[in-house]
Amino acid sequence: MDAIDELIDAAQIFYADARRDENGRSRSWEHCYRVFRDARTDPSPDCDYLSLHLAFYLASWGMYRGSSFLLQKDYKVLTPIVEKILKPEYDCLFGLACTDFRNDDIRAQLKKLYDDIAEHFDPIREKVAGRKATTPVSPVLITKILMGTLGCVPAYDRFFQDGVATYKVTTQEYSTNSVLKLVDFYEEHNDRLEEARRAMRVGDLIYPQMKLLDMGFWQIGFEKS
């Protein structure tokens, strides 16, 4: 099977599984993405409420496992990140279309937000560990946050990495160049992918392009594990 055929099939399987279980963990992304979408136009967003949503979404997708420094903190540790994400300067990242990722200014905003999130977490994890960190904050955690709140990049977790490696669509490590290769892939198959994506909506919530790539390659990796 070609990469595009398997990606579409896998994304549709992931989406269908979410529809079958109204309380399944896949719904956590929908809940999180929706409340952050609505908050962007709310003059007085409830950051405490948003932090709870973000924490539960992250917990649903493995970010509160035993080895995580987040497990030692309550949900309020995420509030400064929520406040950063809601800044108007990051409106351009919400539901980011693949073609817009080619814009230098948008990529610069994404890098700034990514770095700000890492900077917020660094002293927290060092305090939890009781020592100076020798490695960067996990790109898995940061890309999970970006996917859940903005839908602007895939979450580069183990199954996603295995999925993209299966067809060598892009590199397994998160970087600008890695996402640009995903953009190339999406644009090469835009008509078919957009046809599939149009069927992926829940009420007024439309799945963004990066989410289709995220869940499709994640499902491929999951099935091959």
CYANA upper distance limits for C-alpha pairs under 8 A (distance plus 0.5 A):
  1 MET  CA      5 ASP  CA      6.85
  1 MET  CA      6 GLU  CA      6.80
  2 ASP  CA      6 GLU  CA      6.80
  3 ALA  CA      7 LEU  CA      6.45
  3 ALA  CA    167 TYR  CA      6.57
  4 ILE  CA      8 ILE  CA      6.70
  4 ILE  CA    189 HIS  CA      7.82
  5 ASP  CA      9 ASP  CA      6.70
  6 GLU  CA     10 ALA  CA      6.37
  6 GLU  CA    220 ILE  CA      8.04
  7 LEU  CA     11 ALA  CA      6.55
  7 LEU  CA    213 LEU  CA      8.16
  7 LEU  CA    216 GLY  CA      5.53
  7 LEU  CA    217 PHE  CA      6.74
  7 LEU  CA    220 ILE  CA      7.70
  8 ILE  CA     12 GLN  CA      6.64
  8 ILE  CA    193 LEU  CA      7.52
  8 ILE  CA    196 ALA  CA      7.46
  8 ILE  CA    216 GLY  CA      7.04
  9 ASP  CA     13 ILE  CA      6.73
  9 ASP  CA    216 GLY  CA      8.14
 10 ALA  CA     14 PHE  CA      6.73
 10 ALA  CA    215 MET  CA      8.10
 10 ALA  CA    216 GLY  CA      5.38
 10 ALA  CA    217 PHE  CA      7.76
 10 ALA  CA    219 GLN  CA      6.00
 10 ALA  CA    220 ILE  CA      6.57
 11 ALA  CA     15 TYR  CA      6.61
 11 ALA  CA    212 LEU  CA      6.74
 11 ALA  CA    213 LEU  CA      8.13
 11 ALA  CA    215 MET  CA      6.00
 11 ALA  CA    216 GLY  CA      4.35
 11 ALA  CA    217 PHE  CA      8.04
 11 ALA  CA    219 GLN  CA      7.35
 12 GLN  CA     16 ALA  CA      6.42
 12 GLN  CA    196 ALA  CA      8.32
 12 GLN  CA    216 GLY  CA      8.11
 13 ILE  CA     17 ASP  CA      6.58
 13 ILE  CA    219 GLN  CA      8.32
 14 PHE  CA     18 ALA  CA      6.93
 14 PHE  CA    215 MET  CA      6.93
 14 PHE  CA    216 GLY  CA      7.65
 14 PHE  CA    219 GLN  CA      6.98
 15 TYR  CA     19 ARG  CA      6.96
 15 TYR  CA    200 MET  CA      7.65
 16 ALA  CA     20 ARG  CA      6.84
 17 ASP  CA     21 ASP  CA      7.27
 18 ALA  CA     22 GLU  CA      7.54
 18 ALA  CA     24 GLY  CA      6.84
 18 ALA  CA     25 ARG  CA      8.34
 18 ALA  CA     26 SER  CA      5.94
 18 ALA  CA     27 ARG  CA      6.75
 22 GLU  CA     27 ARG  CA      7.66
 23 ASN  CA     27 ARG  CA      7.13
 24 GLY  CA     28 SER  CA      8.14
 25 ARG  CA     29 TRP  CA      8.37
 25 ARG  CA     60 SER  CA      6.24
 25 ARG  CA     61 TRP  CA      8.20
 26 SER  CA     30 GLU  CA      7.92
 27 ARG  CA     31 HIS  CA      6.75
 28 SER  CA     32 CYS  CA      6.61
 28 SER  CA     56 PHE  CA      7.78
 28 SER  CA     57 TYR  CA      5.52
 28 SER  CA     60 SER  CA      7.37
 29 TRP  CA     33 TYR  CA      6.41
 29 TRP  CA     57 TYR  CA      6.52
 29 TRP  CA    148 GLY  CA      6.13
 30 GLU  CA     34 ARG  CA      6.47
 31 HIS  CA     35 VAL  CA      6.83
 31 HIS  CA     53 HIS  CA      7.89
 32 CYS  CA     36 PHE  CA      6.82
 32 CYS  CA     50 LEU  CA      8.27
 32 CYS  CA     53 HIS  CA      6.03
 32 CYS  CA     54 LEU  CA      6.55
 32 CYS  CA     57 TYR  CA      7.04
 32 CYS  CA    148 GLY  CA      6.41
 32 CYS  CA    149 THR  CA      6.88
 33 TYR  CA     37 ARG  CA      6.57
 33 TYR  CA    148 GLY  CA      5.91
 33 TYR  CA    149 THR  CA      5.61
 33 TYR  CA    150 LEU  CA      7.20
 33 TYR  CA    151 GLY  CA      7.77
 34 ARG  CA     38 ASP  CA      6.74
 34 ARG  CA    205 LEU  CA      7.42
 35 VAL  CA     39 ALA  CA      6.53
 35 VAL  CA     50 LEU  CA      7.46
 35 VAL  CA     53 HIS  CA      8.47
 36 PHE  CA     40 ARG  CA      6.88
 36 PHE  CA     50 LEU  CA      7.55
 36 PHE  CA     86 LEU  CA      8.45
 36 PHE  CA    149 THR  CA      6.19
 36 PHE  CA    150 LEU  CA      7.95
 37 ARG  CA     41 THR  CA      8.15
 37 ARG  CA     94 PHE  CA      8.16
 37 ARG  CA    149 THR  CA      8.23
 37 ARG  CA    150 LEU  CA      8.23
 38 ASP  CA     42 ASP  CA      7.11
 39 ALA  CA     43 PRO  CA      8.49
 39 ALA  CA     45 PRO  CA      5.90
 39 ALA  CA     46 ASP  CA      8.36
 39 ALA  CA     86 LEU  CA      8.02
 40 ARG  CA     45 PRO  CA      8.31
 40 ARG  CA     86 LEU  CA      6.62
 40 ARG  CA     88 PRO  CA      8.28
 40 ARG  CA     91 ASP  CA      8.02
 46 ASP  CA     50 LEU  CA      6.83
 47 CYS  CA     51 SER  CA      6.41
 47 CYS  CA     79 THR  CA      6.75
 47 CYS  CA     82 VAL  CA      6.98
 47 CYS  CA     83 GLU  CA      7.37
 48 ASP  CA     52 LEU  CA      6.92
 48 ASP  CA     76 LYS  CA      7.53
 48 ASP  CA     79 THR  CA      7.11
 49 TYR  CA     53 HIS  CA      6.97
 50 LEU  CA     54 LEU  CA      6.66
 50 LEU  CA     79 THR  CA      8.45
 50 LEU  CA     82 VAL  CA      7.56
 51 SER  CA     55 ALA  CA      6.54
 51 SER  CA     75 TYR  CA      6.64
 51 SER  CA     76 LYS  CA      6.94
 51 SER  CA     78 LEU  CA      6.26
 51 SER  CA     79 THR  CA      6.00
 51 SER  CA     82 VAL  CA      6.99
 52 LEU  CA     56 PHE  CA      6.71
 52 LEU  CA     75 TYR  CA      6.41
 52 LEU  CA     76 LYS  CA      8.23
 53 HIS  CA     57 TYR  CA      6.65
 54 LEU  CA     58 LEU  CA      6.64
 54 LEU  CA     78 LEU  CA      8.31
 54 LEU  CA    145 ILE  CA      8.02
 54 LEU  CA    148 GLY  CA      7.74
 54 LEU  CA    149 THR  CA      8.04
 55 ALA  CA     59 ALA  CA      6.60
 55 ALA  CA     75 TYR  CA      6.24
 55 ALA  CA     78 LEU  CA      7.95
 56 PHE  CA     60 SER  CA      6.56
 57 TYR  CA     61 TRP  CA      7.00
 57 TYR  CA    148 GLY  CA      7.78
 58 LEU  CA     62 GLY  CA      6.94
 58 LEU  CA     63 MET  CA      5.66
 58 LEU  CA     64 TYR  CA      7.46
 58 LEU  CA    144 LYS  CA      7.62
 58 LEU  CA    145 ILE  CA      7.90
 59 ALA  CA     63 MET  CA      5.74
 59 ALA  CA     64 TYR  CA      5.53
 59 ALA  CA     65 ARG  CA      8.19
 63 MET  CA     68 SER  CA      7.06
 63 MET  CA     70 LEU  CA      7.92
 63 MET  CA    141 LEU  CA      7.12
 64 TYR  CA     68 SER  CA      6.14
 64 TYR  CA     69 PHE  CA      8.33
 64 TYR  CA     70 LEU  CA      6.40
 64 TYR  CA     71 LEU  CA      5.54
 65 ARG  CA     71 LEU  CA      7.28
 66 GLY  CA     71 LEU  CA      7.18
 67 SER  CA     71 LEU  CA      8.34
 68 SER  CA     72 GLN  CA      8.34
 69 PHE  CA     73 LYS  CA      7.83
 69 PHE  CA    124 ILE  CA      8.39
 69 PHE  CA    125 ARG  CA      6.06
 69 PHE  CA    128 VAL  CA      6.80
 69 PHE  CA    129 ALA  CA      8.18
 70 LEU  CA     74 ASP  CA      8.13
 70 LEU  CA    125 ARG  CA      8.38
 72 GLN  CA    128 VAL  CA      7.74
 73 LYS  CA     77 VAL  CA      7.11
 75 TYR  CA     79 THR  CA      8.11
 78 LEU  CA     82 VAL  CA      6.84
 79 THR  CA     83 GLU  CA      6.74
 80 PRO  CA     84 LYS  CA      6.81
 80 PRO  CA    120 HIS  CA      8.39
 81 ILE  CA     85 ILE  CA      6.67
 81 ILE  CA    117 ILE  CA      6.80
 81 ILE  CA    120 HIS  CA      8.00
 82 VAL  CA     86 LEU  CA      6.77
 83 GLU  CA     87 LYS  CA      7.23
 84 LYS  CA    113 LEU  CA      8.12
 85 ILE  CA     90 TYR  CA      7.02
 85 ILE  CA    113 LEU  CA      7.91
 85 ILE  CA    149 THR  CA      8.23
 86 LEU  CA     90 TYR  CA      7.43
 86 LEU  CA     91 ASP  CA      8.19
 87 LYS  CA     91 ASP  CA      7.84
 89 GLU  CA    109 GLN  CA      8.17
 90 TYR  CA     94 PHE  CA      7.76
 90 TYR  CA    109 GLN  CA      7.31
 90 TYR  CA    110 LEU  CA      8.35
 92 CYS  CA     96 LEU  CA      7.57
 92 CYS  CA    106 ILE  CA      7.31
 93 LEU  CA    106 ILE  CA      7.59
 93 LEU  CA    109 GLN  CA      8.46
 93 LEU  CA    110 LEU  CA      7.64
 93 LEU  CA    150 LEU  CA      6.81
 93 LEU  CA    151 GLY  CA      8.37
 93 LEU  CA    152 CYS  CA      6.31
 94 PHE  CA    149 THR  CA      8.40
 94 PHE  CA    150 LEU  CA      4.97
 94 PHE  CA    151 GLY  CA      6.71
 94 PHE  CA    152 CYS  CA      6.68
 95 GLY  CA    150 LEU  CA      6.41
 95 GLY  CA    151 GLY  CA      5.60
 95 GLY  CA    152 CYS  CA      6.18
 95 GLY  CA    208 PRO  CA      5.72
 95 GLY  CA    209 GLN  CA      8.01
 95 GLY  CA    210 MET  CA      8.28
 96 LEU  CA    100 ASP  CA      7.09
 96 LEU  CA    101 PHE  CA      7.67
 96 LEU  CA    150 LEU  CA      8.26
 96 LEU  CA    151 GLY  CA      7.28
 96 LEU  CA    152 CYS  CA      5.40
 96 LEU  CA    208 PRO  CA      7.56
 96 LEU  CA    209 GLN  CA      7.93
 96 LEU  CA    210 MET  CA      7.85
 97 ALA  CA    101 PHE  CA      7.36
 97 ALA  CA    152 CYS  CA      8.24
 97 ALA  CA    208 PRO  CA      7.64
 97 ALA  CA    209 GLN  CA      6.52
 97 ALA  CA    210 MET  CA      7.84
 98 CYS  CA    102 ARG  CA      8.09
 98 CYS  CA    183 VAL  CA      5.73
 98 CYS  CA    186 TYR  CA      7.66
 98 CYS  CA    187 GLU  CA      8.05
 98 CYS  CA    209 GLN  CA      7.21
 98 CYS  CA    210 MET  CA      7.65
 99 THR  CA    103 ASN  CA      8.42
 99 THR  CA    183 VAL  CA      7.37
 99 THR  CA    187 GLU  CA      8.04
100 ASP  CA    106 ILE  CA      7.85
101 PHE  CA    106 ILE  CA      7.00
101 PHE  CA    107 ARG  CA      6.76
101 PHE  CA    180 LEU  CA      7.85
101 PHE  CA    183 VAL  CA      8.04
102 ARG  CA    106 ILE  CA      8.31
102 ARG  CA    107 ARG  CA      7.86
102 ARG  CA    180 LEU  CA      7.92
103 ASN  CA    107 ARG  CA      6.85
104 ASP  CA    108 ALA  CA      6.64
105 ASP  CA    109 GLN  CA      6.80
106 ILE  CA    110 LEU  CA      6.75
107 ARG  CA    111 LYS  CA      6.67
107 ARG  CA    176 THR  CA      8.26
108 ALA  CA    112 LYS  CA      6.67
109 GLN  CA    113 LEU  CA      6.73
110 LEU  CA    114 TYR  CA      6.56
111 LYS  CA    115 ASP  CA      6.54
112 LYS  CA    116 ASP  CA      6.59
113 LEU  CA    117 ILE  CA      6.72
114 TYR  CA    118 ALA  CA      6.86
114 TYR  CA    142 ILE  CA      7.32
115 ASP  CA    119 GLU  CA      6.54
116 ASP  CA    120 HIS  CA      6.69
117 ILE  CA    121 PHE  CA      6.87
117 ILE  CA    142 ILE  CA      7.50
118 ALA  CA    122 ASP  CA      6.59
118 ALA  CA    136 PRO  CA      8.24
118 ALA  CA    137 VAL  CA      6.27
118 ALA  CA    142 ILE  CA      7.84
119 GLU  CA    123 PRO  CA      8.13
120 HIS  CA    124 ILE  CA      7.89
121 PHE  CA    125 ARG  CA      6.69
121 PHE  CA    137 VAL  CA      7.62
122 ASP  CA    126 GLU  CA      6.76
122 ASP  CA    133 ALA  CA      8.01
122 ASP  CA    136 PRO  CA      8.49
122 ASP  CA    137 VAL  CA      7.18
123 PRO  CA    127 LYS  CA      6.58
124 ILE  CA    128 VAL  CA      6.82
125 ARG  CA    129 ALA  CA      6.55
125 ARG  CA    133 ALA  CA      8.17
126 GLU  CA    130 GLY  CA      6.23
126 GLU  CA    131 ARG  CA      5.98
126 GLU  CA    132 LYS  CA      6.06
126 GLU  CA    133 ALA  CA      6.27
127 LYS  CA    131 ARG  CA      7.40
137 VAL  CA    141 LEU  CA      8.17
137 VAL  CA    142 ILE  CA      8.25
138 SER  CA    142 ILE  CA      7.14
139 PRO  CA    143 THR  CA      6.33
139 PRO  CA    156 TYR  CA      7.51
139 PRO  CA    174 TYR  CA      7.18
140 VAL  CA    144 LYS  CA      6.49
140 VAL  CA    155 ALA  CA      6.70
140 VAL  CA    156 TYR  CA      5.75
140 VAL  CA    157 ASP  CA      5.77
141 LEU  CA    145 ILE  CA      6.84
141 LEU  CA    155 ALA  CA      8.49
142 ILE  CA    146 LEU  CA      6.78
143 THR  CA    147 MET  CA      6.49
143 THR  CA    153 VAL  CA      7.17
143 THR  CA    154 PRO  CA      7.07
143 THR  CA    155 ALA  CA      5.14
143 THR  CA    156 TYR  CA      6.83
144 LYS  CA    148 GLY  CA      6.58
144 LYS  CA    154 PRO  CA      8.02
144 LYS  CA    155 ALA  CA      5.24
144 LYS  CA    156 TYR  CA      7.99
145 ILE  CA    149 THR  CA      6.58
146 LEU  CA    150 LEU  CA      5.93
146 LEU  CA    151 GLY  CA      6.73
146 LEU  CA    152 CYS  CA      6.84
146 LEU  CA    153 VAL  CA      7.03
146 LEU  CA    155 ALA  CA      8.20
147 MET  CA    151 GLY  CA      4.60
147 MET  CA    152 CYS  CA      6.35
147 MET  CA    153 VAL  CA      6.23
147 MET  CA    154 PRO  CA      6.46
147 MET  CA    155 ALA  CA      6.61
147 MET  CA    211 LYS  CA      7.85
151 GLY  CA    208 PRO  CA      6.87
151 GLY  CA    210 MET  CA      6.77
151 GLY  CA    211 LYS  CA      6.68
152 CYS  CA    208 PRO  CA      8.45
152 CYS  CA    210 MET  CA      6.50
152 CYS  CA    211 LYS  CA      8.44
153 VAL  CA    179 VAL  CA      7.86
153 VAL  CA    210 MET  CA      6.07
153 VAL  CA    211 LYS  CA      8.12
153 VAL  CA    214 ASP  CA      8.35
154 PRO  CA    210 MET  CA      6.25
154 PRO  CA    211 LYS  CA      6.88
154 PRO  CA    213 LEU  CA      7.26
154 PRO  CA    214 ASP  CA      5.11
155 ALA  CA    160 PHE  CA      7.71
155 ALA  CA    214 ASP  CA      6.90
156 TYR  CA    160 PHE  CA      6.24
156 TYR  CA    161 GLN  CA      6.57
156 TYR  CA    172 GLN  CA      7.96
156 TYR  CA    173 GLU  CA      7.62
156 TYR  CA    174 TYR  CA      6.78
157 ASP  CA    161 GLN  CA      6.60
158 ARG  CA    162 ASP  CA      6.66
158 ARG  CA    221 GLY  CA      8.26
159 PHE  CA    163 GLY  CA      6.52
159 PHE  CA    217 PHE  CA      7.96
159 PHE  CA    218 TRP  CA      5.42
159 PHE  CA    219 GLN  CA      7.74
159 PHE  CA    220 ILE  CA      8.02
159 PHE  CA    221 GLY  CA      4.84
159 PHE  CA    222 PHE  CA      5.83
159 PHE  CA    225 SER  CA      8.22
160 PHE  CA    164 VAL  CA      6.82
160 PHE  CA    214 ASP  CA      7.29
160 PHE  CA    215 MET  CA      8.33
160 PHE  CA    217 PHE  CA      5.67
160 PHE  CA    218 TRP  CA      4.51
160 PHE  CA    219 GLN  CA      8.05
160 PHE  CA    220 ILE  CA      8.19
160 PHE  CA    221 GLY  CA      6.34
160 PHE  CA    222 PHE  CA      8.49
161 GLN  CA    165 ALA  CA      6.63
161 GLN  CA    171 THR  CA      8.35
161 GLN  CA    172 GLN  CA      5.27
161 GLN  CA    173 GLU  CA      7.94
161 GLN  CA    217 PHE  CA      8.29
161 GLN  CA    218 TRP  CA      8.09
161 GLN  CA    221 GLY  CA      7.68
162 ASP  CA    166 THR  CA      6.71
162 ASP  CA    172 GLN  CA      7.95
162 ASP  CA    217 PHE  CA      8.34
162 ASP  CA    218 TRP  CA      8.20
162 ASP  CA    220 ILE  CA      8.16
162 ASP  CA    221 GLY  CA      5.21
162 ASP  CA    222 PHE  CA      8.47
163 GLY  CA    167 TYR  CA      7.93
163 GLY  CA    217 PHE  CA      5.02
163 GLY  CA    218 TRP  CA      6.32
163 GLY  CA    219 GLN  CA      7.78
163 GLY  CA    220 ILE  CA      5.45
163 GLY  CA    221 GLY  CA      4.51
163 GLY  CA    222 PHE  CA      8.18
164 VAL  CA    168 LYS  CA      6.21
164 VAL  CA    169 VAL  CA      5.85
164 VAL  CA    170 THR  CA      6.52
164 VAL  CA    171 THR  CA      7.77
164 VAL  CA    172 GLN  CA      7.33
164 VAL  CA    217 PHE  CA      6.47
164 VAL  CA    221 GLY  CA      8.28
165 ALA  CA    169 VAL  CA      7.21
165 ALA  CA    170 THR  CA      7.57
165 ALA  CA    171 THR  CA      7.57
165 ALA  CA    172 GLN  CA      7.06
166 THR  CA    221 GLY  CA      8.25
169 VAL  CA    181 LYS  CA      7.49
169 VAL  CA    182 LEU  CA      7.32
169 VAL  CA    185 PHE  CA      7.69
170 THR  CA    178 SER  CA      6.06
170 THR  CA    179 VAL  CA      8.11
170 THR  CA    181 LYS  CA      6.07
170 THR  CA    182 LEU  CA      6.84
171 THR  CA    178 SER  CA      5.97
172 GLN  CA    178 SER  CA      8.15
173 GLU  CA    178 SER  CA      7.66
174 TYR  CA    178 SER  CA      6.56
174 TYR  CA    179 VAL  CA      7.79
175 SER  CA    179 VAL  CA      6.92
176 THR  CA    180 LEU  CA      6.65
177 ASN  CA    181 LYS  CA      6.81
178 SER  CA    182 LEU  CA      7.17
179 VAL  CA    183 VAL  CA      6.75
180 LEU  CA    184 ASP  CA      6.75
181 LYS  CA    185 PHE  CA      6.81
182 LEU  CA    186 TYR  CA      6.66
182 LEU  CA    213 LEU  CA      8.48
183 VAL  CA    187 GLU  CA      6.59
184 ASP  CA    188 GLU  CA      6.56
185 PHE  CA    189 HIS  CA      6.95
186 TYR  CA    190 ASN  CA      5.92
186 TYR  CA    193 LEU  CA      7.63
189 HIS  CA    193 LEU  CA      6.64
190 ASN  CA    194 GLU  CA      6.32
191 ASP  CA    195 GLU  CA      6.66
192 ARG  CA    196 ALA  CA      6.88
193 LEU  CA    197 ARG  CA      6.56
194 GLU  CA    198 ARG  CA      6.57
195 GLU  CA    199 ALA  CA      7.75
196 ALA  CA    200 MET  CA      7.62
197 ARG  CA    201 ARG  CA      8.43
197 ARG  CA    207 TYR  CA      7.35
197 ARG  CA    208 PRO  CA      8.37
197 ARG  CA    209 GLN  CA      7.82
197 ARG  CA    212 LEU  CA      7.39
198 ARG  CA    206 ILE  CA      8.22
200 MET  CA    206 ILE  CA      6.98
200 MET  CA    207 TYR  CA      6.36
201 ARG  CA    205 LEU  CA      5.95
201 ARG  CA    206 ILE  CA      4.90
201 ARG  CA    207 TYR  CA      6.31
202 VAL  CA    206 ILE  CA      7.09
207 TYR  CA    211 LYS  CA      6.72
207 TYR  CA    212 LEU  CA      7.50
208 PRO  CA    212 LEU  CA      7.20
209 GLN  CA    213 LEU  CA      7.13
210 MET  CA    214 ASP  CA      6.50
211 LYS  CA    215 MET  CA      6.56
212 LEU  CA    216 GLY  CA      6.40
213 LEU  CA    217 PHE  CA      6.51
214 ASP  CA    218 TRP  CA      6.48
215 MET  CA    219 GLN  CA      6.44
216 GLY  CA    220 ILE  CA      6.88
217 PHE  CA    221 GLY  CA      6.70
218 TRP  CA    222 PHE  CA      6.53
219 GLN  CA    223 GLU  CA      6.54
220 ILE  CA    224 LYS  CA      6.79
221 GLY  CA    225 SER  CA      6.62
